[in-house]
Each structure stands twice: as C-alpha cells, then as structure tokens.
C-alpha cells in the first residue's frame, strides 16, 4: 500500500514510491474487507496483522498470481499459509503464491 511505502526515512520512502509508480493500485471492494476479517477471525492471522490481512484479501480477490513480500512474520509464514489457503478457499478465493523476493529470484525462468 502506498501509505506503508511512504513511511520511514524520507529518502528511502521517495525511492519506494518511485519504484511503485508503474504498478497499478488495485481497487477496493466490500468483499476484500470481509475476506480480510475472515482471515483474522479464522485464525489465519493475528488481530494485530489486519493490514496484512487486507493485502492478502486484496490479492486473492483480484486473482493475483504472486504476492511478493518481505513480511515473513505473517504473510510469507509457512505455518500460516495452509490456514490462509483454506480460509480463502472457504470463501471461494484462491490464495496467491506467496513468496519473498529471495525465493522469487530462485524460481526457474
């Protein structure tokens, strides 16, 4: 989200925002908020990770193929992924392939 990229060191924030300029912002929908809440209530993510739940719900709703993240505490957490996958499926959505930048660099071309 743009707000997150804007936080922190001003120079680093400018660089992050510039890197994001060519990436389209996905529109929100009530279903995204509902799915995010379901991910938290269903135990896929802790309550303190509601913003992370929104990221996952938005990607699932918009049928994003790969969700790239540095967030290994909640989003790219191997222990949480099966739970999140099941919760998304229970609502008729598919959890995207969740990878870190390091894992993405290792995928065969």
Phi and psi restraints in degrees (value plus and minus 20) as a CYANA .aco file:
   2 UNK   PHI     -82.3   -42.3
   2 UNK   PSI     -57.1   -17.1
   3 UNK   PHI     -80.6   -40.6
   3 UNK   PSI     -62.9   -22.9
   4 UNK   PHI     -85.5   -45.5
   4 UNK   PSI     -62.0   -22.0
   5 UNK   PHI     -86.0   -46.0
   5 UNK   PSI     -44.8    -4.8
   6 UNK   PHI    -102.9   -62.9
   6 UNK   PSI     -31.3     8.7
   7 UNK   PHI    -101.3   -61.3
   7 UNK   PSI     142.5   182.5
   8 UNK   PHI      66.4   106.4
   8 UNK   PSI    -173.6  -133.6
   9 UNK   PHI     -73.8   -33.8
   9 UNK   PSI     105.9   145.9
  10 UNK   PHI     -77.0   -37.0
  10 UNK   PSI     -61.6   -21.6
  11 UNK   PHI     -86.7   -46.7
  11 UNK   PSI     -65.6   -25.6
  12 UNK   PHI     -83.5   -43.5
  12 UNK   PSI     -58.2   -18.2
  13 UNK   PHI     -83.1   -43.1
  13 UNK   PSI     -62.9   -22.9
  14 UNK   PHI     -80.7   -40.7
  14 UNK   PSI     -61.1   -21.1
  15 UNK   PHI     -86.4   -46.4
  15 UNK   PSI     -60.6   -20.6
  16 UNK   PHI     -84.8   -44.8
  16 UNK   PSI     -64.8   -24.8
  17 UNK   PHI     -82.5   -42.5
  17 UNK   PSI     -61.3   -21.3
  18 UNK   PHI     -82.9   -42.9
  18 UNK   PSI     -61.0   -21.0
  19 UNK   PHI     -85.5   -45.5
  19 UNK   PSI     -48.6    -8.6
  20 UNK   PHI    -105.9   -65.9
  20 UNK   PSI     -31.2     8.8
  21 UNK   PHI     -74.1   -34.1
  21 UNK   PSI     -54.8   -14.8
  22 UNK   PHI    -108.7   -68.7
  22 UNK   PSI     -24.1    15.9
  23 UNK   PHI    -113.7   -73.7
  23 UNK   PSI     103.8   143.8
  24 UNK   PHI     -87.9   -47.9
  24 UNK   PSI     126.2   166.2
  25 UNK   PHI    -108.1   -68.1
  25 UNK   PSI     105.2   145.2
  26 UNK   PHI     -96.7   -56.7
  26 UNK   PSI     117.5   157.5
  27 UNK   PHI     -90.8   -50.8
  27 UNK   PSI     133.5   173.5
  28 UNK   PHI    -109.5   -69.5
  28 UNK   PSI     141.3   181.3
  29 UNK   PHI    -171.3  -131.3
  29 UNK   PSI     133.5   173.5
  30 UNK   PHI     -76.5   -36.5
  30 UNK   PSI     -52.5   -12.5
  31 UNK   PHI     -82.8   -42.8
  31 UNK   PSI     -50.7   -10.7
  32 UNK   PHI     -86.8   -46.8
  32 UNK   PSI     -65.1   -25.1
  33 UNK   PHI     -85.0   -45.0
  33 UNK   PSI     -60.6   -20.6
  34 UNK   PHI     -83.3   -43.3
  34 UNK   PSI     -63.7   -23.7
  35 UNK   PHI     -85.8   -45.8
  35 UNK   PSI     -60.7   -20.7
  36 UNK   PHI     -80.2   -40.2
  36 UNK   PSI     -64.5   -24.5
  37 UNK   PHI     -83.8   -43.8
  37 UNK   PSI     -59.3   -19.3
  38 UNK   PHI     -83.8   -43.8
  38 UNK   PSI     -57.9   -17.9
  39 UNK   PHI     -82.8   -42.8
  39 UNK   PSI     -56.7   -16.7
  40 UNK   PHI     -96.7   -56.7
  40 UNK   PSI     -70.3   -30.3
  41 UNK   PHI     -83.3   -43.3
  41 UNK   PSI     -51.1   -11.1
  42 UNK   PHI    -101.8   -61.8
  42 UNK   PSI     -21.5    18.5
  43 UNK   PHI      69.1   109.1
  43 UNK   PSI     -11.2    28.8
  44 UNK   PHI     -92.3   -52.3
  44 UNK   PSI     -50.2   -10.2
  45 UNK   PHI    -163.3  -123.3
  45 UNK   PSI     131.4   171.4
  46 UNK   PHI     -93.4   -53.4
  46 UNK   PSI     140.8   180.8
  47 UNK   PHI     -80.4   -40.4
  47 UNK   PSI     -49.7    -9.7
  48 UNK   PHI     -91.8   -51.8
  48 UNK   PSI     -27.9    12.1
  49 UNK   PHI    -126.4   -86.4
  49 UNK   PSI      12.9    52.9
  50 UNK   PHI     -80.5   -40.5
  50 UNK   PSI     -57.4   -17.4
  51 UNK   PHI     -86.0   -46.0
  51 UNK   PSI     -58.7   -18.7
  52 UNK   PHI     -83.0   -43.0
  52 UNK   PSI     -59.8   -19.8
  53 UNK   PHI     -81.7   -41.7
  53 UNK   PSI     -57.7   -17.7
  54 UNK   PHI     -84.9   -44.9
  54 UNK   PSI     -59.9   -19.9
  55 UNK   PHI     -79.0   -39.0
  55 UNK   PSI     -69.0   -29.0
  56 UNK   PHI     -84.9   -44.9
  56 UNK   PSI     -64.7   -24.7
  57 UNK   PHI     -83.1   -43.1
  57 UNK   PSI     -60.9   -20.9
  58 UNK   PHI     -84.3   -44.3
  58 UNK   PSI     -64.9   -24.9
  59 UNK   PHI     -83.8   -43.8
  59 UNK   PSI     -60.6   -20.6
  60 UNK   PHI     -86.8   -46.8
  60 UNK   PSI     -66.5   -26.5
  61 UNK   PHI     -79.3   -39.3
  61 UNK   PSI     -61.9   -21.9
  62 UNK   PHI    -108.3   -68.3
  62 UNK   PSI     -11.6    28.4
  63 UNK   PHI      36.3    76.3
  63 UNK   PSI      23.8    63.8
  64 UNK   PHI     -89.6   -49.6
  64 UNK   PSI     116.5   156.5
  65 UNK   PHI     -93.7   -53.7
  65 UNK   PSI     -65.3   -25.3
  66 UNK   PHI    -150.9  -110.9
  66 UNK   PSI     111.0   151.0
  67 UNK   PHI    -126.3   -86.3
  67 UNK   PSI      90.6   130.6
  68 UNK   PHI    -114.3   -74.3
  68 UNK   PSI     107.2   147.2
  69 UNK   PHI    -173.0  -133.0
  69 UNK   PSI     130.4   170.4
  70 UNK   PHI    -112.2   -72.2
  70 UNK   PSI     -27.7    12.3
  71 UNK   PHI     -99.3   -59.3
  71 UNK   PSI      72.3   112.3
  72 UNK   PHI    -110.6   -70.6
  72 UNK   PSI     -32.3     7.7
  73 UNK   PHI     -89.3   -49.3
  73 UNK   PSI     -59.6   -19.6
  74 UNK   PHI    -144.1  -104.1
  74 UNK   PSI     -68.6   -28.6
  75 UNK   PHI    -101.4   -61.4
  75 UNK   PSI     -75.1   -35.1
  76 UNK   PHI    -115.3   -75.3
  76 UNK   PSI      23.3    63.3
  77 UNK   PHI    -117.0   -77.0
  77 UNK   PSI      93.7   133.7
  78 UNK   PHI     -77.9   -37.9
  78 UNK   PSI     -48.3    -8.3
  79 UNK   PHI     -95.3   -55.3
  79 UNK   PSI     -47.4    -7.4
  80 UNK   PHI    -111.4   -71.4
  80 UNK   PSI     -45.1    -5.1
  81 UNK   PHI     -76.9   -36.9
  81 UNK   PSI     -65.6   -25.6
  82 UNK   PHI     -81.9   -41.9
  82 UNK   PSI     -56.7   -16.7
  83 UNK   PHI     -86.2   -46.2
  83 UNK   PSI     -67.0   -27.0
  84 UNK   PHI     -83.5   -43.5
  84 UNK   PSI     -58.7   -18.7
  85 UNK   PHI     -80.7   -40.7
  85 UNK   PSI     -64.7   -24.7
  86 UNK   PHI     -86.7   -46.7
  86 UNK   PSI     -59.6   -19.6
  87 UNK   PHI     -86.0   -46.0
  87 UNK   PSI     -62.6   -22.6
  88 UNK   PHI     -81.8   -41.8
  88 UNK   PSI     -65.7   -25.7
  89 UNK   PHI     -81.6   -41.6
  89 UNK   PSI     -57.0   -17.0
  90 UNK   PHI     -82.5   -42.5
  90 UNK   PSI     -44.3    -4.3
  91 UNK   PHI    -121.2   -81.2
  91 UNK   PSI     -15.2    24.8
  92 UNK   PHI      67.9   107.9
  92 UNK   PSI      -1.8    38.2
  93 UNK   PHI    -136.4   -96.4
  93 UNK   PSI     141.0   181.0
  94 UNK   PHI    -131.8   -91.8
  94 UNK   PSI     107.0   147.0
  95 UNK   PHI     -88.5   -48.5
  95 UNK   PSI     109.6   149.6
  96 UNK   PHI     -83.5   -43.5
  96 UNK   PSI     144.8   184.8
  97 UNK   PHI     -86.8   -46.8
  97 UNK   PSI     100.7   140.7
  98 UNK   PHI    -121.9   -81.9
  98 UNK   PSI     100.5   140.5
  99 UNK   PHI    -159.4  -119.4
  99 UNK   PSI     135.3   175.3
 100 UNK   PHI    -108.6   -68.6
 100 UNK   PSI     141.8   181.8
 101 UNK   PHI     -75.7   -35.7
 101 UNK   PSI     -57.0   -17.0
 102 UNK   PHI     -82.8   -42.8
 102 UNK   PSI     -64.2   -24.2
 103 UNK   PHI     -85.0   -45.0
 103 UNK   PSI     -58.2   -18.2
 104 UNK   PHI     -84.0   -44.0
 104 UNK   PSI     -58.2   -18.2
 105 UNK   PHI     -87.0   -47.0
 105 UNK   PSI     -42.6    -2.6
 106 UNK   PHI    -107.4   -67.4
 106 UNK   PSI     -32.5     7.5
 107 UNK   PHI     -87.5   -47.5
 107 UNK   PSI     119.4   159.4
 108 UNK   PHI     -86.3   -46.3
 108 UNK   PSI     124.5   164.5
